[in-house]
């Protein structure tokens, strides 16, 4: 049996093993003009496999550079474009930069923290009350994602007061937050939609 794991590693897997074998055959040709003719045939085949960009000249240049890379830069032909040799293995990928901010309560996330900081600096009034109520409902939804046992209105009101240094004092008995039943219904609906997509 011939297993892919036992074969030579593909240099540019997007072109497949067939192209790599064609390039190896091209390298083995002793006549220079035959090698060039073979290389042009390979480029034509690669162009059918690759997605063409708007700039045709740039697209062909990319293909010739890919051909050179697949041949490990050992294909002795007169390339019609300048070959830019890049050793991809020698260039380590750039490390991703993650935001390193410290959050008071990870279960609420950074967005809630930003809003609570903003709320604590707002002047009392209708606008602040509306935003506070919206943030409190969002906080309750966040809690419900962690655990249904901790998503009480009182806990949300206490946490909001704590995060805003006492500036926001919600009366959840006068103005109750989104109901537990509504949150549960929303979670079930989302779960059903995800299952349908699968």
N, CA and C atoms as a LAMMPS dump frame, in Angstrom:
ITEM: TIMESTEP
0
ITEM: NUMBER OF ATOMS
594
ITEM: BOX BOUNDS ff ff ff
-5.0000000000000000e+02 5.0000000000000000e+02
-5.0000000000000000e+02 5.0000000000000000e+02
-5.0000000000000000e+02 5.0000000000000000e+02
ITEM: ATOMS id mol type element x y z
1 1 1 N 0.837 -1.204 0
2 1 2 C 0 0 0
3 1 3 C 0.871 1.253 0
4 2 1 N 0.369 2.301 -0.674
5 2 2 C 1.092 3.561 -0.772
6 2 3 C 0.345 4.623 0.04
7 3 1 N 0.891 4.979 1.209
8 3 2 C 0.23 5.924 2.094
9 3 3 C 0.823 7.323 1.931
10 4 1 N -0.044 8.345 2.03
11 4 2 C 0.431 9.726 1.929
12 4 3 C 1.443 10.062 3.015
13 5 1 N 1.277 9.458 4.199
14 5 2 C 2.188 9.745 5.313
15 5 3 C 3.609 9.268 5.022
16 6 1 N 3.73 8.311 4.093
17 6 2 C 5.051 7.778 3.755
18 6 3 C 5.642 8.467 2.528
19 7 1 N 4.856 9.328 1.892
20 7 2 C 5.339 10.028 0.702
21 7 3 C 6.098 11.29 1.091
22 8 1 N 6.746 11.881 0.093
23 8 2 C 7.475 13.128 0.313
24 8 3 C 6.487 14.237 0.688
25 9 1 N 6.888 15.084 1.624
26 9 2 C 6.017 16.168 2.092
27 9 3 C 5.753 17.154 0.96
28 10 1 N 4.482 17.562 0.824
29 10 2 C 4.12 18.541 -0.203
30 10 3 C 4.619 19.927 0.204
31 11 1 N 5.25 20.62 -0.737
32 11 2 C 5.794 21.948 -0.437
33 11 3 C 4.679 22.989 -0.435
34 12 1 N 3.829 22.943 -1.468
35 12 2 C 2.638 23.8 -1.51
36 12 3 C 1.426 22.897 -1.692
37 13 1 N 0.824 22.448 -0.583
38 13 2 C -0.259 21.456 -0.634
39 13 3 C -1.466 21.872 -1.482
40 14 1 N -1.671 23.196 -1.657
41 14 2 C -2.844 23.638 -2.417
42 14 3 C -2.816 23.2 -3.876
43 15 1 N -1.61 22.861 -4.392
44 15 2 C -1.505 22.4 -5.78
45 15 3 C -1.571 20.876 -5.895
46 16 1 N -1.425 20.197 -4.79
47 16 2 C -1.548 18.74 -4.796
48 16 3 C -0.271 18.023 -5.219
49 17 1 N -0.299 16.699 -5.057
50 17 2 C 0.873 15.866 -5.352
51 17 3 C 1.161 15.77 -6.852
52 18 1 N 0.097 15.855 -7.674
53 18 2 C 0.278 15.757 -9.124
54 18 3 C 1.214 16.819 -9.662
55 19 1 N 1.017 18.069 -9.234
56 19 2 C 1.88 19.18 -9.677
57 19 3 C 3.304 18.97 -9.184
58 20 1 N 3.443 18.521 -7.938
59 20 2 C 4.785 18.308 -7.395
60 20 3 C 5.524 17.23 -8.194
61 21 1 N 4.807 16.189 -8.597
62 21 2 C 5.423 15.13 -9.409
63 21 3 C 5.79 15.654 -10.799
64 22 1 N 4.948 16.523 -11.364
65 22 2 C 5.253 17.13 -12.662
66 22 3 C 6.526 17.975 -12.577
67 23 1 N 6.672 18.702 -11.462
68 23 2 C 7.86 19.544 -11.271
69 23 3 C 9.109 18.672 -11.143
70 24 1 N 8.983 17.553 -10.419
71 24 2 C 10.121 16.626 -10.293
72 24 3 C 10.515 16.069 -11.662
73 25 1 N 9.513 15.76 -12.49
74 25 2 C 9.792 15.267 -13.849
75 25 3 C 10.497 16.347 -14.668
76 26 1 N 9.997 17.595 -14.524
77 26 2 C 10.583 18.723 -15.25
78 26 3 C 12.056 18.905 -14.876
79 27 1 N 12.364 18.761 -13.619
80 27 2 C 13.757 18.89 -13.138
81 27 3 C 14.66 17.82 -13.737
82 28 1 N 14.065 16.659 -14.025
83 28 2 C 14.869 15.534 -14.52
84 28 3 C 15.192 15.636 -16.017
85 29 1 N 14.525 16.543 -16.728
86 29 2 C 14.769 16.684 -18.167
87 29 3 C 16.146 17.3 -18.407
88 30 1 N 16.896 16.703 -19.331
89 30 2 C 18.268 17.172 -19.566
90 30 3 C 18.339 18.333 -20.553
91 31 1 N 17.363 18.412 -21.454
92 31 2 C 17.348 19.471 -22.469
93 31 3 C 16.702 20.733 -21.885
94 32 1 N 17.402 21.858 -21.947
95 32 2 C 16.942 23.108 -21.329
96 32 3 C 15.633 23.609 -21.947
97 33 1 N 15.533 23.531 -23.293
98 33 2 C 14.312 24.017 -23.956
99 33 3 C 13.115 23.122 -23.615
100 34 1 N 13.356 21.822 -23.437
101 34 2 C 12.289 20.897 -23.027
102 34 3 C 11.828 21.225 -21.608
103 35 1 N 12.79 21.54 -20.744
104 35 2 C 12.449 21.916 -19.36
105 35 3 C 11.572 23.166 -19.349
106 36 1 N 11.927 24.133 -20.212
107 36 2 C 11.175 25.379 -20.265
108 36 3 C 9.759 25.129 -20.784
109 37 1 N 9.639 24.274 -21.806
110 37 2 C 8.326 23.949 -22.366
111 37 3 C 7.475 23.232 -21.313
112 38 1 N 8.107 22.32 -20.586
113 38 2 C 7.423 21.576 -19.52
114 38 3 C 6.985 22.529 -18.402
115 39 1 N 7.849 23.473 -18.055
116 39 2 C 7.538 24.444 -16.994
117 39 3 C 6.327 25.288 -17.378
118 40 1 N 6.249 25.695 -18.648
119 40 2 C 5.104 26.498 -19.109
120 40 3 C 3.805 25.687 -19.026
121 41 1 N 3.896 24.387 -19.34
122 41 2 C 2.725 23.518 -19.24
123 41 3 C 2.275 23.409 -17.784
124 42 1 N 3.241 23.298 -16.876
125 42 2 C 2.922 23.211 -15.441
126 42 3 C 2.245 24.507 -14.973
127 43 1 N 2.775 25.654 -15.433
128 43 2 C 2.193 26.953 -15.064
129 43 3 C 0.75 27.043 -15.556
130 44 1 N 0.498 26.578 -16.781
131 44 2 C -0.87 26.594 -17.324
132 44 3 C -1.801 25.73 -16.474
133 45 1 N -1.29 24.578 -16.045
134 45 2 C -2.092 23.678 -15.195
135 45 3 C -2.349 24.312 -13.836
136 46 1 N -1.322 24.932 -13.249
137 46 2 C -1.462 25.593 -11.948
138 46 3 C -2.464 26.739 -12.018
139 47 1 N -2.486 27.443 -13.166
140 47 2 C -3.395 28.584 -13.306
141 47 3 C -4.855 28.147 -13.287
142 48 1 N -5.115 26.909 -13.719
143 48 2 C -6.482 26.383 -13.681
144 48 3 C -6.9 26.023 -12.258
145 49 1 N -5.902 25.732 -11.413
146 49 2 C -6.186 25.305 -10.042
147 49 3 C -6.259 26.475 -9.071
148 50 1 N -5.501 27.536 -9.355
149 50 2 C -5.427 28.674 -8.429
150 50 3 C -6.461 29.717 -8.788
151 51 1 N -6.875 30.488 -7.779
152 51 2 C -7.84 31.564 -7.991
153 51 3 C -7.118 32.758 -8.593
154 52 1 N -7.572 33.196 -9.753
155 52 2 C -6.899 34.28 -10.457
156 52 3 C -7.254 35.624 -9.849
157 53 1 N -6.219 36.457 -9.686
158 53 2 C -6.432 37.807 -9.158
159 53 3 C -6.778 38.744 -10.31
160 54 1 N -7.179 39.966 -9.969
161 54 2 C -7.578 40.942 -10.99
162 54 3 C -6.404 41.289 -11.898
163 55 1 N -5.204 41.359 -11.327
164 55 2 C -4.004 41.701 -12.096
165 55 3 C -3.393 40.42 -12.646
166 56 1 N -3.558 40.211 -13.971
167 56 2 C -3.1 38.968 -14.607
168 56 3 C -1.587 38.819 -14.524
169 57 1 N -0.867 39.937 -14.681
170 57 2 C 0.592 39.903 -14.632
171 57 3 C 1.083 39.473 -13.249
172 58 1 N 0.454 40.02 -12.222
173 58 2 C 0.807 39.682 -10.846
174 58 3 C 0.493 38.211 -10.556
175 59 1 N -0.626 37.741 -11.116
176 59 2 C -1.048 36.345 -10.943
177 59 3 C -0.017 35.395 -11.536
178 60 1 N 0.451 35.692 -12.762
179 60 2 C 1.45 34.839 -13.422
180 60 3 C 2.774 34.865 -12.649
181 61 1 N 3.122 36.016 -12.135
182 61 2 C 4.358 36.134 -11.34
183 61 3 C 4.287 35.248 -10.108
184 62 1 N 3.108 35.246 -9.472
185 62 2 C 2.902 34.415 -8.287
186 62 3 C 3.063 32.939 -8.639
187 63 1 N 2.504 32.535 -9.793
188 63 2 C 2.6 31.132 -10.21
189 63 3 C 4.048 30.714 -10.461
190 64 1 N 4.817 31.578 -11.129
191 64 2 C 6.227 31.244 -11.39
192 64 3 C 7.009 31.138 -10.079
193 65 1 N 6.674 32.003 -9.142
194 65 2 C 7.334 31.937 -7.827
195 65 3 C 6.956 30.663 -7.093
196 66 1 N 5.683 30.239 -7.233
197 66 2 C 5.246 28.988 -6.623
198 66 3 C 5.94 27.794 -7.265
199 67 1 N 6.099 27.847 -8.589
200 67 2 C 6.805 26.773 -9.296
201 67 3 C 8.235 26.648 -8.782
202 68 1 N 8.899 27.776 -8.625
203 68 2 C 10.275 27.774 -8.114
204 68 3 C 10.34 27.184 -6.709
205 69 1 N 9.353 27.547 -5.876
206 69 2 C 9.319 27.041 -4.498
207 69 3 C 9.088 25.537 -4.475
208 70 1 N 8.16 25.049 -5.323
209 70 2 C 7.868 23.609 -5.372
210 70 3 C 9.103 22.826 -5.804
211 71 1 N 9.896 23.434 -6.692
212 71 2 C 11.12 22.757 -7.167
213 71 3 C 12.272 22.901 -6.182
214 72 1 N 12.004 23.533 -5.042
215 72 2 C 13.028 23.828 -4.031
216 72 3 C 14.137 24.7 -4.628
217 73 1 N 13.745 25.508 -5.597
218 73 2 C 14.647 26.43 -6.299
219 73 3 C 15.774 25.688 -7.028
220 74 1 N 15.448 24.483 -7.487
221 74 2 C 16.432 23.65 -8.189
222 74 3 C 16.113 23.499 -9.675
223 75 1 N 15.015 24.118 -10.138
224 75 2 C 14.629 24.002 -11.54
225 75 3 C 15.414 25.021 -12.365
226 76 1 N 16.282 24.496 -13.223
227 76 2 C 17.18 25.341 -14.01
228 76 3 C 16.503 25.731 -15.324
229 77 1 N 15.81 26.872 -15.287
230 77 2 C 15.155 27.415 -16.482
231 77 3 C 15.327 28.922 -16.484
232 78 1 N 14.955 29.557 -17.602
233 78 2 C 14.981 31.014 -17.687
234 78 3 C 13.603 31.529 -17.268
235 79 1 N 13.497 31.887 -16.005
236 79 2 C 12.205 32.359 -15.492
237 79 3 C 11.839 33.696 -16.141
238 80 1 N 10.581 33.855 -16.58
239 80 2 C 10.172 35.115 -17.216
240 80 3 C 9.904 36.24 -16.215
241 81 1 N 9.986 35.924 -14.928
242 81 2 C 9.782 36.93 -13.881
243 81 3 C 10.917 36.815 -12.865
244 82 1 N 11.043 37.846 -12.05
245 82 2 C 12.049 37.801 -10.982
246 82 3 C 11.525 36.899 -9.857
247 83 1 N 12.332 35.933 -9.467
248 83 2 C 11.928 34.994 -8.414
249 83 3 C 12.361 35.542 -7.061
250 84 1 N 11.385 35.641 -6.174
251 84 2 C 11.655 36.142 -4.821
252 84 3 C 11.728 34.95 -3.891
253 85 1 N 12.932 34.589 -3.527
254 85 2 C 13.134 33.401 -2.707
255 85 3 C 12.806 33.69 -1.257
256 86 1 N 11.885 32.921 -0.723
257 86 2 C 11.499 33.058 0.688
258 86 3 C 11.545 31.689 1.333
259 87 1 N 12.339 31.583 2.369
260 87 2 C 12.386 30.326 3.116
261 87 3 C 11.338 30.421 4.216
262 88 1 N 10.136 29.887 3.938
263 88 2 C 9.008 30.03 4.867
264 88 3 C 9.284 29.406 6.231
265 89 1 N 10.104 28.34 6.255
266 89 2 C 10.371 27.669 7.536
267 89 3 C 11.295 28.49 8.417
268 90 1 N 12.103 29.358 7.784
269 90 2 C 13.062 30.157 8.555
270 90 3 C 12.399 31.389 9.166
271 91 1 N 11.213 31.755 8.672
272 91 2 C 10.528 32.94 9.185
273 91 3 C 9.459 32.515 10.177
274 92 1 N 9.676 32.759 11.463
275 92 2 C 8.656 32.35 12.448
276 92 3 C 7.421 33.22 12.315
277 93 1 N 6.243 32.646 12.511
278 93 2 C 5.026 33.462 12.43
279 93 3 C 4.999 34.511 13.533
280 94 1 N 4.451 35.667 13.193
281 94 2 C 4.384 36.759 14.162
282 94 3 C 3.417 36.397 15.287
283 95 1 N 3.861 36.628 16.506
284 95 2 C 3.035 36.29 17.665
285 95 3 C 1.804 37.184 17.724
286 96 1 N 0.666 36.578 18.037
287 96 2 C -0.57 37.342 18.17
288 96 3 C -0.555 38.115 19.479
289 97 1 N -1.002 39.345 19.398
290 97 2 C -1.035 40.183 20.601
291 97 3 C -2.442 40.152 21.184
292 98 1 N -2.551 39.661 22.389
293 98 2 C -3.836 39.607 23.071
294 98 3 C -3.941 40.748 24.067
295 99 1 N -5.134 41.31 24.229
296 99 2 C -5.272 42.386 25.224
297 99 3 C -5.005 41.859 26.62
298 100 1 N -4.115 42.541 27.324
299 100 2 C -3.714 42.084 28.665
300 100 3 C -4.324 42.96 29.754
301 101 1 N -5.624 43.137 29.716
302 101 2 C -6.253 43.966 30.741
303 101 3 C -6.817 43.093 31.857
304 102 1 N -6.703 43.609 33.057
305 102 2 C -7.191 42.873 34.22
306 102 3 C -8.655 43.224 34.443
307 103 1 N -9.5 42.217 34.557
308 103 2 C -10.932 42.444 34.756
309 103 3 C -11.321 42.119 36.199
310 104 1 N -12.206 42.955 36.752
311 104 2 C -12.673 42.725 38.116
312 104 3 C -13.47 41.432 38.204
313 105 1 N -14.397 41.253 37.297
314 105 2 C -15.255 40.064 37.287
315 105 3 C -15.243 39.459 35.888
316 106 1 N -14.529 38.365 35.716
317 106 2 C -14.412 37.749 34.395
318 106 3 C -15.745 37.233 33.87
319 107 1 N -16.656 36.878 34.772
320 107 2 C -17.937 36.345 34.305
321 107 3 C -18.787 37.403 33.611
322 108 1 N -18.471 38.69 33.807
323 108 2 C -19.198 39.747 33.112
324 108 3 C -18.472 40.206 31.844
325 109 1 N -17.169 40.118 31.827
326 109 2 C -16.403 40.499 30.641
327 109 3 C -16.017 41.972 30.607
328 110 1 N -15.177 42.301 29.618
329 110 2 C -14.594 43.643 29.505
330 110 3 C -15.625 44.691 29.096
331 111 1 N -16.63 44.306 28.311
332 111 2 C -17.625 45.279 27.843
333 111 3 C -18.424 45.837 29.02
334 112 1 N -18.85 44.951 29.906
335 112 2 C -19.61 45.4 31.086
336 112 3 C -18.738 46.309 31.946
337 113 1 N -17.48 45.952 32.059
338 113 2 C -16.57 46.773 32.862
339 113 3 C -16.434 48.184 32.289
340 114 1 N -16.366 48.28 30.962
341 114 2 C -16.28 49.605 30.324
342 114 3 C -17.552 50.409 30.571
343 115 1 N -18.705 49.742 30.432
344 115 2 C -19.979 50.433 30.63
345 115 3 C -20.159 50.879 32.078
346 116 1 N -19.741 50.039 33.024
347 116 2 C -19.902 50.426 34.434
348 116 3 C -18.984 51.601 34.78
349 117 1 N -17.802 51.633 34.184
350 117 2 C -16.9 52.785 34.387
351 117 3 C -17.538 54.051 33.825
352 118 1 N -18.165 53.905 32.663
353 118 2 C -18.846 55.053 32.028
354 118 3 C -20.036 55.518 32.875
355 119 1 N -20.804 54.552 33.379
356 119 2 C -21.973 54.875 34.21
357 119 3 C -21.579 55.642 35.465
358 120 1 N -20.462 55.247 36.061
359 120 2 C -20.03 55.886 37.314
360 120 3 C -19.639 57.348 37.107
361 121 1 N -19.369 57.734 35.839
362 121 2 C -18.974 59.124 35.559
363 121 3 C -20.124 59.959 34.983
364 122 1 N -21.259 59.307 34.679
365 122 2 C -22.407 60.03 34.115
366 122 3 C -23.163 60.817 35.172
367 123 1 N -23.783 61.899 34.711
368 123 2 C -24.636 62.692 35.603
369 123 3 C -25.96 61.96 35.809
370 124 1 N -26.532 62.017 37.047
371 124 2 C -27.828 61.375 37.281
372 124 3 C -28.886 61.928 36.326
373 125 1 N -29.779 61.056 35.905
374 125 2 C -30.828 61.475 34.982
375 125 3 C -31.398 60.281 34.225
376 126 1 N -32.348 60.597 33.355
377 126 2 C -33.059 59.542 32.628
378 126 3 C -32.116 58.713 31.744
379 127 1 N -31.168 59.382 31.068
380 127 2 C -30.243 58.688 30.162
381 127 3 C -29.407 57.664 30.933
382 128 1 N -28.909 58.106 32.114
383 128 2 C -28.112 57.187 32.928
384 128 3 C -28.959 56.022 33.434
385 129 1 N -30.199 56.285 33.825
386 129 2 C -31.088 55.227 34.317
387 129 3 C -31.36 54.176 33.243
388 130 1 N -31.599 54.654 32.004
389 130 2 C -31.881 53.735 30.896
390 130 3 C -30.663 52.852 30.597
391 131 1 N -29.48 53.49 30.596
392 131 2 C -28.256 52.732 30.325
393 131 3 C -27.981 51.743 31.454
394 132 1 N -28.191 52.163 32.688
395 132 2 C -27.965 51.295 33.849
396 132 3 C -28.858 50.062 33.783
397 133 1 N -30.106 50.255 33.385
398 133 2 C -31.049 49.148 33.281
399 133 3 C -30.625 48.181 32.162
400 134 1 N -30.169 48.743 31.044
401 134 2 C -29.706 47.915 29.919
402 134 3 C -28.463 47.11 30.308
403 135 1 N -27.526 47.754 31.016
404 135 2 C -26.301 47.077 31.468
405 135 3 C -26.65 45.98 32.469
406 136 1 N -27.576 46.27 33.374
407 136 2 C -27.992 45.285 34.382
408 136 3 C -28.599 44.045 33.715
409 137 1 N -29.437 44.256 32.7
410 137 2 C -30.012 43.116 31.966
411 137 3 C -28.934 42.303 31.263
412 138 1 N -27.947 43.013 30.706
413 138 2 C -26.819 42.33 30.046
414 138 3 C -26.023 41.506 31.065
415 139 1 N -25.825 42.08 32.236
416 139 2 C -25.103 41.384 33.302
417 139 3 C -25.845 40.117 33.721
418 140 1 N -27.175 40.221 33.798
419 140 2 C -27.973 39.051 34.2
420 140 3 C -27.863 37.95 33.136
421 141 1 N -27.859 38.356 31.857
422 141 2 C -27.698 37.378 30.769
423 141 3 C -26.32 36.701 30.868
424 142 1 N -25.292 37.506 31.166
425 142 2 C -23.944 36.942 31.324
426 142 3 C -23.903 35.922 32.461
427 143 1 N -24.557 36.275 33.576
428 143 2 C -24.602 35.356 34.72
429 143 3 C -25.31 34.054 34.349
430 144 1 N -26.383 34.175 33.556
431 144 2 C -27.151 32.975 33.18
432 144 3 C -26.323 32.036 32.307
433 145 1 N -25.343 32.598 31.59
434 145 2 C -24.464 31.755 30.775
435 145 3 C -23.498 30.952 31.641
436 146 1 N -23.178 31.504 32.81
437 146 2 C -22.264 30.814 33.721
438 146 3 C -23.015 29.789 34.576
439 147 1 N -24.115 30.262 35.168
440 147 2 C -24.866 29.386 36.062
441 147 3 C -26.226 29.993 36.352
442 148 1 N -27.261 29.189 36.264
443 148 2 C -28.618 29.684 36.542
444 148 3 C -28.829 29.932 38.038
445 149 1 N -27.948 29.398 38.884
446 149 2 C -28.103 29.559 40.338
447 149 3 C -27.74 30.955 40.816
448 150 1 N -26.905 31.674 40.04
449 150 2 C -26.391 32.966 40.518
450 150 3 C -26.987 34.162 39.796
451 151 1 N -28.034 33.951 38.978
452 151 2 C -28.509 35.065 38.155
453 151 3 C -29.672 35.828 38.799
454 152 1 N -29.606 36.067 40.086
455 152 2 C -30.684 36.798 40.762
456 152 3 C -30.553 38.294 40.501
457 153 1 N -31.7 38.981 40.496
458 153 2 C -31.715 40.43 40.277
459 153 3 C -30.926 41.155 41.368
460 154 1 N -31.037 40.654 42.603
461 154 2 C -30.359 41.285 43.736
462 154 3 C -28.83 41.244 43.57
463 155 1 N -28.336 40.09 43.091
464 155 2 C -26.882 39.955 42.878
465 155 3 C -26.41 40.942 41.823
466 156 1 N -27.177 41.053 40.732
467 156 2 C -26.819 41.984 39.655
468 156 3 C -26.815 43.416 40.182
469 157 1 N -27.846 43.776 40.964
470 157 2 C -27.93 45.13 41.521
471 157 3 C -26.757 45.414 42.453
472 158 1 N -26.394 44.428 43.286
473 158 2 C -25.252 44.582 44.198
474 158 3 C -23.946 44.753 43.428
475 159 1 N -23.758 43.906 42.396
476 159 2 C -22.528 43.979 41.589
477 159 3 C -22.434 45.312 40.85
478 160 1 N -23.562 45.77 40.307
479 160 2 C -23.572 47.04 39.572
480 160 3 C -23.234 48.198 40.508
481 161 1 N -23.776 48.16 41.718
482 161 2 C -23.469 49.202 42.709
483 161 3 C -21.989 49.177 43.069
484 162 1 N -21.446 47.944 43.2
485 162 2 C -20.023 47.788 43.553
486 162 3 C -19.117 48.321 42.431
487 163 1 N -19.435 47.942 41.176
488 163 2 C -18.592 48.35 40.038
489 163 3 C -18.651 49.849 39.765
490 164 1 N -19.767 50.481 40.12
491 164 2 C -19.904 51.931 39.877
492 164 3 C -19.603 52.739 41.14
493 165 1 N -19 52.083 42.133
494 165 2 C -18.62 52.737 43.401
495 165 3 C -19.821 53.405 44.078
496 166 1 N -20.961 52.73 44
497 166 2 C -22.166 53.198 44.675
498 166 3 C -22.98 54.217 43.888
499 167 1 N -22.517 54.583 42.675
500 167 2 C -23.234 55.607 41.9
501 167 3 C -24.58 55.086 41.4
502 168 1 N -24.641 53.807 41.072
503 168 2 C -25.892 53.236 40.557
504 168 3 C -26.5 52.326 41.63
505 169 1 N -27.701 52.673 42.04
506 169 2 C -28.437 51.871 43.028
507 169 3 C -29.771 51.465 42.401
508 170 1 N -29.805 50.289 41.807
509 170 2 C -31.026 49.822 41.141
510 170 3 C -32.031 49.295 42.161
511 171 1 N -33.274 49.635 41.972
512 171 2 C -34.339 49.062 42.787
513 171 3 C -35.021 48.001 41.926
514 172 1 N -34.545 46.767 42.051
515 172 2 C -35.049 45.681 41.199
516 172 3 C -36.444 45.221 41.616
517 173 1 N -36.922 45.665 42.784
518 173 2 C -38.293 45.33 43.197
519 173 3 C -39.289 46.237 42.47
520 174 1 N -38.868 47.494 42.257
521 174 2 C -39.718 48.427 41.51
522 174 3 C -39.61 48.194 40.004
523 175 1 N -38.372 47.934 39.558
524 175 2 C -38.11 47.716 38.125
525 175 3 C -37.359 46.394 37.944
526 176 1 N -38.071 45.266 37.884
527 176 2 C -37.394 43.965 37.748
528 176 3 C -36.673 43.828 36.407
529 177 1 N -35.608 43.048 36.44
530 177 2 C -34.822 42.803 35.227
531 177 3 C -35.488 41.714 34.388
532 178 1 N -34.854 41.371 33.286
533 178 2 C -35.371 40.323 32.407
534 178 3 C -35.621 39.058 33.227
535 179 1 N -36.757 38.416 32.999
536 179 2 C -37.145 37.276 33.851
537 179 3 C -36.287 36.042 33.58
538 180 1 N -36.173 35.184 34.605
539 180 2 C -35.408 33.936 34.48
540 180 3 C -35.991 33.063 33.37
541 181 1 N -37.332 33.035 33.282
542 181 2 C -38 32.227 32.256
543 181 3 C -37.65 32.694 30.855
544 182 1 N -37.576 34.026 30.673
545 182 2 C -37.232 34.594 29.366
546 182 3 C -35.794 34.247 28.989
547 183 1 N -34.902 34.309 29.979
548 183 2 C -33.495 33.962 29.734
549 183 3 C -33.36 32.49 29.349
550 184 1 N -34.063 31.63 30.075
551 184 2 C -34.019 30.195 29.813
552 184 3 C -34.576 29.886 28.431
553 185 1 N -35.677 30.544 28.078
554 185 2 C -36.308 30.364 26.77
555 185 3 C -35.358 30.796 25.653
556 186 1 N -34.663 31.902 25.88
557 186 2 C -33.706 32.417 24.893
558 186 3 C -32.557 31.444 24.685
559 187 1 N -32.065 30.85 25.794
560 187 2 C -30.966 29.88 25.703
561 187 3 C -31.392 28.629 24.956
562 188 1 N -32.614 28.148 25.209
563 188 2 C -33.124 26.951 24.524
564 188 3 C -33.271 27.226 23.04
565 189 1 N -33.793 28.414 22.692
566 189 2 C -33.98 28.807 21.29
567 189 3 C -32.646 28.871 20.554
568 190 1 N -31.629 29.443 21.209
569 190 2 C -30.294 29.524 20.613
570 190 3 C -29.711 28.143 20.409
571 191 1 N -29.88 27.272 21.387
572 191 2 C -29.38 25.89 21.31
573 191 3 C -30.02 25.129 20.154
574 192 1 N -31.329 25.316 19.968
575 192 2 C -32.064 24.632 18.878
576 192 3 C -31.558 25.124 17.525
577 193 1 N -31.338 26.45 17.39
578 193 2 C -30.842 27.023 16.13
579 193 3 C -29.47 26.468 15.78
580 194 1 N -28.599 26.327 16.785
581 194 2 C -27.248 25.777 16.551
582 194 3 C -27.319 24.345 16.078
583 195 1 N -28.208 23.567 16.663
584 195 2 C -28.369 22.159 16.26
585 195 3 C -28.868 22.045 14.827
586 196 1 N -29.785 22.952 14.437
587 196 2 C -30.314 22.942 13.077
588 196 3 C -29.258 23.253 12.052
589 197 1 N -28.324 24.175 12.391
590 197 2 C -27.242 24.54 11.485
591 197 3 C -26.326 23.367 11.204
592 198 1 N -26.116 22.524 12.22
593 198 2 C -25.246 21.352 12.067
594 198 3 C -25.876 20.36 11.087
